[in-house]
Amino acid sequence: MKKNVLFPFLVLALAMSLSAATEGGTSHIDWFNVLGKVFNSTVLFGGLILLLRKPLIQMLSQKSSAIQNDIVEREKNLSATSARLLDIQQRLAKVASEVQGIKSTAEAAGRDELARLEEAGRLEAERIIALSEEEIRQRVDAAVRAVKGRIADMTIERFKNDFTRSLNDATQQRIIERNIDSCGDLDEGK
Amino acid sequence: MKESSLVKRYAKALALAMDDQSEFARVKGELHDFLALLAADEKLKIGLATFLISQAEKIIALDIVNAKMNLHAKTFQFLLTVTAENRMVYLEQMVQQLPDAWYAARGIEKIIVHSAIELAGGQKERLLGKLKKALARKVVLEYRLQPELIAGISLSRGSVQYDFSLSGSLKKLRETLVGEK
């Protein structure tokens, strides 16, 4: 694995050195310099690779995992949101019918309540009329009784006065005798 | 109410102790005389009623009264009992209740006769005879004048009233005219 990584760098360093020598038009190649550069490059890149390879791999792996999780989470959210959207759309579709149902129910209840109120009002009116008639009848009866009583009182008073004026001992005795005869009717003790 | 019941109990007990009408009349008369004596002698009345005088002294006082008035044995015994029970304050009410207790004990019906004028002797006898026959029991009549009856009589038999008077007839007439009956 290490050879596979280092080999491209070595080839690259060698190619760059050869190119530089060819461009100069001279055939002289300072191999020592080339080797030095190759060596430096090898040390530099090899060290960098050795130092950074694991953290880079780890970082990239974590990043990749995080991105995958994020993608999964977003897919979940998307599906939940889609479900909610669907639900809302369905409910919106029902709203109109629900409103119509509520309206119909309210109208029916209103009609029933109106009928009930009308019936209650009619009964109450009948009751009040009956009570009024009864009260009027009682008042009339009371007034008639009062008039009758007054007439009776006056009549009896007049009779009493006339009778008392004409009352004598003989009449008294006759009444007492008649009363004594009436006492024979007390038969509870028999 | 309690006192009324107590008075009735004492009167009933004395009435039941009587053997006959003459004994009852004598005892009743003696008790009336004794009440007259108490009315005349305030000290004796108070002395027999108060708790401050001992029973022995009260008995001595009653012995003296007995010696002076020559009371019937039952009268004297009744006075001793009433004194011993400290009921002397109710004696007058007991004596008043005595006739009713006597009538009740003997099964005699007492009827109060109210009349606008005094009844003649023959009328009283006829009324008594009628009532005895009607009620099939012994009857005693008590007469009271009541001029507001105008004419006729009214009988009170316990709580029951038999009104034959003109006043009663006019009342009934009024009720009929007014429609109360």
Interface residues (C-beta under 8 A of the other chain):
Chain A: R145 K148 G149 I151 A152 D153 T155 I156 F159 K160 F163 T164 L167 D169 T171 Q172 Q173 I175 I176 E177 R178 N179 I180 D181 S182 C183 G184 D185 L186 D187 E188 G189 K190
Chain B: E109 S115 A116 I117 L119 A120 Q123 R126 L127 K130 L131 K133 A134 L135 A136 R137 I150 A151 G152 I153 L155 R157 Y162 F164 S165 L166 L170 L173 R174 L177 V178 G179 E180
